[in-house]
Amino acid sequence: ERRASASLALVFALRMLGLFIVLPVFALEAARLPGGEDAARVGFAMGLYGLTQAFLQIPLGLASDRFGRKPVIVAGLLLFALGSGIAAWAP
């Protein structure tokens, strides 16, 4: 039980770490892009990330009850890794 709790805590910690690593430099990097000087657009982009997590939390919680916690977490991490890879290779 402790191992499962530690693994799940690590997943959530990495998710939050990913957000808070990007947050301080996002506004500075966005300023170099078209429309990035608009604070409302930058805030909207960061807010959209948080809202997506909030809206998908209940459906994915139900999916984990139906299919098991581990497959849903693995699928979410794979999707996150794919998105991170696409973002890393963006020009």
N, CA, C and O atoms as CSV, one atom per row, in Angstrom:
chain,resi,resn,atom,element,x,y,z
A,1,GLU,N,N,0.820,-1.190,0.000
A,1,GLU,CA,C,0.000,0.000,0.000
A,1,GLU,C,C,0.866,1.257,0.000
A,1,GLU,O,O,0.547,2.240,-0.668
A,2,ARG,N,N,1.952,1.218,0.745
A,2,ARG,CA,C,2.841,2.389,0.776
A,2,ARG,C,C,3.490,2.618,-0.591
A,2,ARG,O,O,3.663,3.755,-1.030
A,3,ARG,N,N,3.844,1.518,-1.250
A,3,ARG,CA,C,4.470,1.643,-2.573
A,3,ARG,C,C,3.490,2.251,-3.573
A,3,ARG,O,O,3.864,3.119,-4.362
A,4,ALA,N,N,2.248,1.800,-3.543
A,4,ALA,CA,C,1.234,2.346,-4.450
A,4,ALA,C,C,0.975,3.818,-4.145
A,4,ALA,O,O,0.844,4.629,-5.061
A,5,SER,N,N,0.902,4.161,-2.870
A,5,SER,CA,C,0.682,5.563,-2.484
A,5,SER,C,C,1.849,6.443,-2.909
A,5,SER,O,O,1.655,7.560,-3.389
A,6,ALA,N,N,3.065,5.930,-2.728
A,6,ALA,CA,C,4.242,6.703,-3.132
A,6,ALA,C,C,4.283,6.883,-4.647
A,6,ALA,O,O,4.641,7.958,-5.130
A,7,SER,N,N,3.923,5.847,-5.399
A,7,SER,CA,C,3.910,5.951,-6.862
A,7,SER,C,C,2.889,6.970,-7.330
A,7,SER,O,O,3.176,7.787,-8.204
A,8,LEU,N,N,1.710,6.924,-6.755
A,8,LEU,CA,C,0.663,7.869,-7.135
A,8,LEU,C,C,1.044,9.295,-6.747
A,8,LEU,O,O,0.792,10.236,-7.499
A,9,ALA,N,N,1.648,9.450,-5.577
A,9,ALA,CA,C,2.099,10.778,-5.155
A,9,ALA,C,C,3.174,11.305,-6.097
A,9,ALA,O,O,3.209,12.501,-6.388
A,10,LEU,N,N,4.050,10.425,-6.576
A,10,LEU,CA,C,5.084,10.835,-7.512
A,10,LEU,C,C,4.480,11.300,-8.838
A,10,LEU,O,O,4.950,12.273,-9.428
A,11,VAL,N,N,3.450,10.613,-9.300
A,11,VAL,CA,C,2.783,11.011,-10.541
A,11,VAL,C,C,2.191,12.409,-10.402
A,11,VAL,O,O,2.374,13.250,-11.282
A,12,PHE,N,N,1.486,12.661,-9.306
A,12,PHE,CA,C,0.895,13.985,-9.096
A,12,PHE,C,C,1.967,15.051,-8.909
A,12,PHE,O,O,1.816,16.178,-9.381
A,13,ALA,N,N,3.051,14.697,-8.222
A,13,ALA,CA,C,4.136,15.663,-8.024
A,13,ALA,C,C,4.780,16.035,-9.352
A,13,ALA,O,O,5.079,17.206,-9.585
A,14,LEU,N,N,4.994,15.067,-10.216
A,14,LEU,CA,C,5.571,15.360,-11.522
A,14,LEU,C,C,4.638,16.205,-12.372
A,14,LEU,O,O,5.093,17.063,-13.129
A,15,ARG,N,N,3.332,15.970,-12.254
A,15,ARG,CA,C,2.367,16.778,-13.006
A,15,ARG,C,C,2.425,18.236,-12.559
A,15,ARG,O,O,2.435,19.149,-13.385
A,16,MET,N,N,2.462,18.444,-11.254
A,16,MET,CA,C,2.540,19.811,-10.731
A,16,MET,C,C,3.901,20.431,-11.033
A,16,MET,O,O,3.986,21.622,-11.331
A,17,LEU,N,N,4.964,19.635,-10.958
A,17,LEU,CA,C,6.298,20.143,-11.275
A,17,LEU,C,C,6.340,20.626,-12.717
A,17,LEU,O,O,6.913,21.674,-13.013
A,18,GLY,N,N,5.727,19.851,-13.618
A,18,GLY,CA,C,5.688,20.250,-15.022
A,18,GLY,C,C,5.014,21.596,-15.219
A,18,GLY,O,O,5.481,22.419,-16.006
A,19,LEU,N,N,3.926,21.821,-14.511
A,19,LEU,CA,C,3.217,23.099,-14.629
A,19,LEU,C,C,4.037,24.235,-14.040
A,19,LEU,O,O,4.172,25.288,-14.662
A,20,PHE,N,N,4.582,24.034,-12.855
A,20,PHE,CA,C,5.249,25.137,-12.168
A,20,PHE,C,C,6.668,25.394,-12.673
A,20,PHE,O,O,7.249,26.433,-12.358
A,21,ILE,N,N,7.233,24.478,-13.442
A,21,ILE,CA,C,8.500,24.770,-14.102
A,21,ILE,C,C,8.248,25.695,-15.287
A,21,ILE,O,O,9.033,26.602,-15.559
A,22,VAL,N,N,7.152,25.454,-15.980
A,22,VAL,CA,C,6.824,26.239,-17.174
A,22,VAL,C,C,6.271,27.613,-16.808
A,22,VAL,O,O,6.546,28.595,-17.497
A,23,LEU,N,N,5.512,27.687,-15.755
A,23,LEU,CA,C,4.798,28.913,-15.396
A,23,LEU,C,C,5.676,30.164,-15.333
A,23,LEU,O,O,5.303,31.173,-15.931
A,24,PRO,N,N,6.818,30.158,-14.644
A,24,PRO,CA,C,7.592,31.406,-14.540
A,24,PRO,C,C,8.176,31.898,-15.867
A,24,PRO,O,O,8.308,33.103,-16.079
A,25,VAL,N,N,8.521,30.978,-16.748
A,25,VAL,CA,C,9.162,31.397,-17.993
A,25,VAL,C,C,8.190,31.483,-19.162
A,25,VAL,O,O,8.549,31.969,-20.234
A,26,PHE,N,N,6.967,31.016,-18.964
A,26,PHE,CA,C,5.999,30.993,-20.055
A,26,PHE,C,C,5.694,32.392,-20.570
A,26,PHE,O,O,5.653,32.615,-21.780
A,27,ALA,N,N,5.483,33.326,-19.667
A,27,ALA,CA,C,5.157,34.701,-20.077
A,27,ALA,C,C,6.329,35.333,-20.822
A,27,ALA,O,O,6.124,36.064,-21.791
A,28,LEU,N,N,7.546,35.061,-20.380
A,28,LEU,CA,C,8.718,35.618,-21.058
A,28,LEU,C,C,8.878,35.023,-22.449
A,28,LEU,O,O,9.179,35.740,-23.403
A,29,GLU,N,N,8.679,33.727,-22.568
A,29,GLU,CA,C,8.796,33.078,-23.873
A,29,GLU,C,C,7.644,33.479,-24.792
A,29,GLU,O,O,7.840,33.671,-25.992
A,30,ALA,N,N,6.452,33.603,-24.232
A,30,ALA,CA,C,5.281,33.965,-25.031
A,30,ALA,C,C,5.423,35.357,-25.628
A,30,ALA,O,O,4.883,35.623,-26.702
A,31,ALA,N,N,6.136,36.247,-24.955
A,31,ALA,CA,C,6.304,37.615,-25.456
A,31,ALA,C,C,7.037,37.642,-26.791
A,31,ALA,O,O,6.915,38.604,-27.549
A,32,ARG,N,N,7.799,36.589,-27.082
A,32,ARG,CA,C,8.526,36.543,-28.352
A,32,ARG,C,C,7.669,36.000,-29.493
A,32,ARG,O,O,8.097,36.012,-30.647
A,33,LEU,N,N,6.472,35.526,-29.184
A,33,LEU,CA,C,5.587,34.950,-30.198
A,33,LEU,C,C,4.502,35.947,-30.584
A,33,LEU,O,O,4.205,36.859,-29.814
A,34,PRO,N,N,3.901,35.787,-31.772
A,34,PRO,CA,C,2.809,36.683,-32.165
A,34,PRO,C,C,1.641,36.592,-31.178
A,34,PRO,O,O,1.151,35.498,-30.897
A,35,GLY,N,N,1.204,37.710,-30.664
A,35,GLY,CA,C,0.109,37.752,-29.698
A,35,GLY,C,C,0.551,37.490,-28.265
A,35,GLY,O,O,-0.266,37.548,-27.346
A,36,GLY,N,N,1.825,37.204,-28.064
A,36,GLY,CA,C,2.329,36.870,-26.734
A,36,GLY,C,C,2.464,38.042,-25.795
A,36,GLY,O,O,2.637,37.857,-24.590
A,37,GLU,N,N,2.387,39.260,-26.333
A,37,GLU,CA,C,2.468,40.430,-25.447
A,37,GLU,C,C,1.134,40.715,-24.767
A,37,GLU,O,O,1.064,41.533,-23.850
A,38,ASP,N,N,0.080,40.042,-25.212
A,38,ASP,CA,C,-1.247,40.205,-24.613
A,38,ASP,C,C,-1.347,39.315,-23.370
A,38,ASP,O,O,-1.391,38.089,-23.474
A,39,ALA,N,N,-1.383,39.946,-22.205
A,39,ALA,CA,C,-1.409,39.196,-20.944
A,39,ALA,C,C,-2.652,38.315,-20.831
A,39,ALA,O,O,-2.600,37.251,-20.214
A,40,ALA,N,N,-3.759,38.741,-21.413
A,40,ALA,CA,C,-4.989,37.945,-21.349
A,40,ALA,C,C,-4.825,36.630,-22.098
A,40,ALA,O,O,-5.294,35.591,-21.633
A,41,ARG,N,N,-4.168,36.661,-23.248
A,41,ARG,CA,C,-3.947,35.425,-24.015
A,41,ARG,C,C,-3.003,34.479,-23.287
A,41,ARG,O,O,-3.221,33.267,-23.276
A,42,VAL,N,N,-1.966,35.024,-22.686
A,42,VAL,CA,C,-1.017,34.200,-21.942
A,42,VAL,C,C,-1.718,33.571,-20.736
A,42,VAL,O,O,-1.544,32.384,-20.463
A,43,GLY,N,N,-2.496,34.357,-20.031
A,43,GLY,CA,C,-3.250,33.836,-18.898
A,43,GLY,C,C,-4.277,32.803,-19.320
A,43,GLY,O,O,-4.495,31.813,-18.622
A,44,PHE,N,N,-4.908,33.033,-20.463
A,44,PHE,CA,C,-5.885,32.082,-20.987
A,44,PHE,C,C,-5.220,30.742,-21.310
A,44,PHE,O,O,-5.781,29.685,-21.021
A,45,ALA,N,N,-4.044,30.783,-21.900
A,45,ALA,CA,C,-3.330,29.547,-22.234
A,45,ALA,C,C,-2.992,28.752,-20.986
A,45,ALA,O,O,-3.167,27.533,-20.964
A,46,MET,N,N,-2.512,29.417,-19.953
A,46,MET,CA,C,-2.188,28.708,-18.712
A,46,MET,C,C,-3.460,28.246,-17.997
A,46,MET,O,O,-3.488,27.157,-17.423
A,47,GLY,N,N,-4.502,29.062,-18.028
A,47,GLY,CA,C,-5.765,28.681,-17.408
A,47,GLY,C,C,-6.418,27.509,-18.104
A,47,GLY,O,O,-7.040,26.664,-17.461
A,48,LEU,N,N,-6.278,27.455,-19.421
A,48,LEU,CA,C,-6.844,26.351,-20.182
A,48,LEU,C,C,-6.214,25.022,-19.783
A,48,LEU,O,O,-6.893,23.996,-19.739
A,49,TYR,N,N,-4.932,25.043,-19.497
A,49,TYR,CA,C,-4.249,23.836,-19.030
A,49,TYR,C,C,-4.867,23.353,-17.709
A,49,TYR,O,O,-5.167,22.168,-17.558
A,50,GLY,N,N,-5.052,24.256,-16.773
A,50,GLY,CA,C,-5.639,23.894,-15.478
A,50,GLY,C,C,-7.091,23.467,-15.596
A,50,GLY,O,O,-7.518,22.526,-14.929
A,51,LEU,N,N,-7.858,24.157,-16.446
A,51,LEU,CA,C,-9.268,23.796,-16.626
A,51,LEU,C,C,-9.423,22.420,-17.281
A,51,LEU,O,O,-10.342,21.669,-16.953
A,52,THR,N,N,-8.529,22.101,-18.195
A,52,THR,CA,C,-8.569,20.784,-18.823
A,52,THR,C,C,-8.364,19.701,-17.773
A,52,THR,O,O,-9.069,18.691,-17.773
A,53,GLN,N,N,-7.411,19.905,-16.888
A,53,GLN,CA,C,-7.198,18.937,-15.812
A,53,GLN,C,C,-8.426,18.851,-14.915
A,53,GLN,O,O,-8.812,17.755,-14.507
A,54,ALA,N,N,-9.039,19.969,-14.605
A,54,ALA,CA,C,-10.205,19.969,-13.723
A,54,ALA,C,C,-11.399,19.255,-14.359
A,54,ALA,O,O,-12.086,18.479,-13.694
A,55,PHE,N,N,-11.643,19.516,-15.638
A,55,PHE,CA,C,-12.800,18.903,-16.302
A,55,PHE,C,C,-12.614,17.412,-16.564
A,55,PHE,O,O,-13.591,16.664,-16.586
A,56,LEU,N,N,-11.387,16.977,-16.761
A,56,LEU,CA,C,-11.145,15.563,-17.053
A,56,LEU,C,C,-10.919,14.722,-15.804
A,56,LEU,O,O,-10.842,13.497,-15.892
A,57,GLN,N,N,-10.814,15.354,-14.654
A,57,GLN,CA,C,-10.543,14.623,-13.428
A,57,GLN,C,C,-11.663,13.628,-13.093
A,57,GLN,O,O,-11.375,12.484,-12.743
A,58,ILE,N,N,-12.909,14.033,-13.193
A,58,ILE,CA,C,-14.024,13.131,-12.854
A,58,ILE,C,C,-14.189,12.025,-13.893
A,58,ILE,O,O,-14.291,10.862,-13.503
A,59,PRO,N,N,-14.220,12.325,-15.204
A,59,PRO,CA,C,-14.343,11.223,-16.165
A,59,PRO,C,C,-13.183,10.228,-16.094
A,59,PRO,O,O,-13.394,9.022,-16.225
A,60,LEU,N,N,-11.976,10.719,-15.892
A,60,LEU,CA,C,-10.848,9.793,-15.791
A,60,LEU,C,C,-10.846,9.048,-14.467
A,60,LEU,O,O,-10.337,7.929,-14.389
A,61,GLY,N,N,-11.403,9.645,-13.432
A,61,GLY,CA,C,-11.578,8.928,-12.166
A,61,GLY,C,C,-12.561,7.776,-12.335
A,61,GLY,O,O,-12.341,6.683,-11.812
A,62,LEU,N,N,-13.639,8.023,-13.062
A,62,LEU,CA,C,-14.595,6.949,-13.347
A,62,LEU,C,C,-13.964,5.865,-14.216
A,62,LEU,O,O,-14.225,4.678,-14.025
A,63,ALA,N,N,-13.135,6.279,-15.168
A,63,ALA,CA,C,-12.436,5.304,-16.011
A,63,ALA,C,C,-11.485,4.454,-15.181
A,63,ALA,O,O,-11.343,3.258,-15.437
A,64,SER,N,N,-10.838,5.051,-14.200
A,64,SER,CA,C,-9.930,4.268,-13.359
A,64,SER,C,C,-10.697,3.290,-12.480
A,64,SER,O,O,-10.179,2.225,-12.143
A,65,ASP,N,N,-11.923,3.636,-12.105
A,65,ASP,CA,C,-12.753,2.685,-11.359
A,65,ASP,C,C,-13.160,1.510,-12.245
A,65,ASP,O,O,-13.262,0.373,-11.782
A,66,ARG,N,N,-13.387,1.796,-13.497
A,66,ARG,CA,C,-13.849,0.742,-14.416
A,66,ARG,C,C,-12.708,-0.121,-14.948
A,66,ARG,O,O,-12.825,-1.346,-14.992
A,67,PHE,N,N,-11.598,0.517,-15.355
A,67,PHE,CA,C,-10.509,-0.211,-16.001
A,67,PHE,C,C,-9.321,-0.471,-15.084
A,67,PHE,O,O,-8.432,-1.251,-15.425
A,68,GLY,N,N,-9.302,0.167,-13.945
A,68,GLY,CA,C,-8.165,0.046,-13.034
A,68,GLY,C,C,-7.336,1.317,-13.056
A,68,GLY,O,O,-7.268,2.022,-14.063
A,69,ARG,N,N,-6.718,1.587,-11.936
A,69,ARG,CA,C,-5.969,2.832,-11.793
A,69,ARG,C,C,-4.720,2.856,-12.667
A,69,ARG,O,O,-4.433,3.852,-13.331
A,70,LYS,N,N,-3.978,1.742,-12.661
A,70,LYS,CA,C,-2.703,1.723,-13.382
A,70,LYS,C,C,-2.856,1.946,-14.891
A,70,LYS,O,O,-2.107,2.749,-15.448
A,71,PRO,N,N,-3.791,1.273,-15.581
A,71,PRO,CA,C,-3.913,1.532,-17.021
A,71,PRO,C,C,-4.279,2.984,-17.355
A,71,PRO,O,O,-3.803,3.536,-18.347
A,72,VAL,N,N,-5.118,3.591,-16.533
A,72,VAL,CA,C,-5.510,4.984,-16.791
A,72,VAL,C,C,-4.331,5.922,-16.544
A,72,VAL,O,O,-4.126,6.864,-17.310
A,73,ILE,N,N,-3.560,5.683,-15.496
A,73,ILE,CA,C,-2.389,6.519,-15.214
A,73,ILE,C,C,-1.355,6.362,-16.322
A,73,ILE,O,O,-0.782,7.349,-16.782
A,74,VAL,N,N,-1.117,5.132,-16.749
A,74,VAL,CA,C,-0.146,4.897,-17.820
A,74,VAL,C,C,-0.603,5.577,-19.109
A,74,VAL,O,O,0.206,6.198,-19.799
A,75,ALA,N,N,-1.893,5.468,-19.440
A,75,ALA,CA,C,-2.411,6.120,-20.646
A,75,ALA,C,C,-2.246,7.639,-20.545
A,75,ALA,O,O,-1.857,8.285,-21.518
A,76,GLY,N,N,-2.537,8.204,-19.386
A,76,GLY,CA,C,-2.374,9.644,-19.190
A,76,GLY,C,C,-0.924,10.079,-19.302
A,76,GLY,O,O,-0.631,11.118,-19.894
A,77,LEU,N,N,-0.017,9.297,-18.739
A,77,LEU,CA,C,1.403,9.637,-18.829
A,77,LEU,C,C,1.921,9.521,-20.260
A,77,LEU,O,O,2.747,10.325,-20.693
A,78,LEU,N,N,1.433,8.521,-20.991
A,78,LEU,CA,C,1.831,8.392,-22.392
A,78,LEU,C,C,1.333,9.577,-23.215
A,78,LEU,O,O,2.055,10.107,-24.060
A,79,LEU,N,N,0.092,9.986,-22.960
A,79,LEU,CA,C,-0.452,11.150,-23.659
A,79,LEU,C,C,0.327,12.411,-23.304
A,79,LEU,O,O,0.602,13.244,-24.167
A,80,PHE,N,N,0.679,12.545,-22.034
A,80,PHE,CA,C,1.472,13.693,-21.584
A,80,PHE,C,C,2.850,13.685,-22.245
A,80,PHE,O,O,3.335,14.730,-22.679
A,81,ALA,N,N,3.482,12.513,-22.324
A,81,ALA,CA,C,4.797,12.400,-22.956
A,81,ALA,C,C,4.713,12.740,-24.445
A,81,ALA,O,O,5.595,13.410,-24.984
A,82,LEU,N,N,3.660,12.281,-25.101
A,82,LEU,CA,C,3.470,12.594,-26.510
A,82,LEU,C,C,3.320,14.104,-26.716
A,82,LEU,O,O,3.968,14.685,-27.587
A,83,GLY,N,N,2.476,14.722,-25.921
A,83,GLY,CA,C,2.293,16.169,-26.010
A,83,GLY,C,C,3.557,16.936,-25.707
A,83,GLY,O,O,3.841,17.945,-26.353
A,84,SER,N,N,4.326,16.473,-24.729
A,84,SER,CA,C,5.590,17.120,-24.391
A,84,SER,C,C,6.591,16.994,-25.537
A,84,SER,O,O,7.331,17.932,-25.832
A,85,GLY,N,N,6.606,15.830,-26.176
A,85,GLY,CA,C,7.495,15.636,-27.326
A,85,GLY,C,C,7.125,16.529,-28.487
A,85,GLY,O,O,7.999,17.109,-29.130
A,86,ILE,N,N,5.836,16.646,-28.762
A,86,ILE,CA,C,5.377,17.529,-29.844
A,86,ILE,C,C,5.757,18.982,-29.530
A,86,ILE,O,O,6.217,19.718,-30.404
A,87,ALA,N,N,5.559,19.378,-28.276
A,87,ALA,CA,C,5.904,20.750,-27.886
A,87,ALA,C,C,7.410,20.987,-27.970
A,87,ALA,O,O,7.845,22.074,-28.351
A,88,ALA,N,N,8.204,19.987,-27.620
A,88,ALA,CA,C,9.662,20.146,-27.658
A,88,ALA,C,C,10.176,20.295,-29.080
A,88,ALA,O,O,11.151,21.009,-29.313
A,89,TRP,N,N,9.535,19.632,-30.032
A,89,TRP,CA,C,9.988,19.694,-31.411
A,89,TRP,C,C,9.346,20.826,-32.214
A,89,TRP,O,O,9.632,20.982,-33.401
A,90,ALA,N,N,8.498,21.599,-31.587
A,90,ALA,CA,C,7.851,22.703,-32.297
A,90,ALA,C,C,8.887,23.766,-32.646
A,90,ALA,O,O,9.807,24.015,-31.866
A,91,PRO,N,N,8.747,24.386,-33.797
A,91,PRO,CA,C,9.727,25.424,-34.176
A,91,PRO,C,C,9.554,26.685,-33.338
A,91,PRO,O,O,10.291,27.654,-33.521
